[in-house]
Amino acid sequence: MVNRMGVWRTAAATPKLLDLKVESPTPQATKVVSTFQLSTGASTQKTAYTFRADGAVEIESTLHAAAGVADIPRVGLQFRIPGEFQTVKWFGRGPEENYWDRNTASLVGLYTRPVSQMWFAYPRPQETGNRTDVRWATFTNAAGAGWKVTGMPTFYFSAWPFHPQEIDNNPPAAPGKRHPIDIIMANNVTVNIDYRQMGLGGDDGWGGRPHTQYMLPSGRDYTYQFRLEPAESTK
């Protein structure tokens, strides 16, 4: 996989700004749209942030994956929030991690877990903790205040108590840890809000690739939307 899809690993590391504009679709909203050239051929990333008067931010993300480039492992956005927001609640598939081609046994429901239990300590640290078909998720502190992410209509997500390089086993650029005990926990939370991840595959052995219907091929546009807003305190 590293050899086949490695080009996407650093696709957004050194983006080139192509366009930036500010719009006012209504008196109660301001929209900022940025378009960046990625390092994968003619691929671009366009992100529109609509800031609303009620404090909510609606985000629309479009990845234009240039034709002729490798399949994409994952399409999404990543950010970090302060470590005080340790309680995760979501309405989607769960409670355990689940993936595009491994989720029919994970029923849609309402689930709550601390961030410390949102990942699995595989013997070799690796991608972990994804949840699919999520309608909304909240990240709250001890007082019940925090962040809410609402899909338009759904999204995939994960939340890690460590930085992504801790599980990135592709040295030398970002040498990941060899064992779970080696992972250094962070004082913030890494949040992944994804359009989708490719399937896991492996149904005919460790090297079995995901079926075609669970892949993210290049030569397409991938667009998704979600809303960020304060979570109402339950305390």
Secondary structure by P-SEA (a helix, b strand, c coil): cccccccccccccbbbbcccccccccccbbbbbbbbbcccccbbbbbbbbbccccbbbbbbbbbccccccccccccccccccccccbbbbcccccccccccccccccbbbbbbccccccccccccccccccccccbbbbbccccbbbbbbbccccccccccccccccccccccccccccccccccccbbbbbbccccccccccccccccccccccccccbbbbbcbbbbbccccc
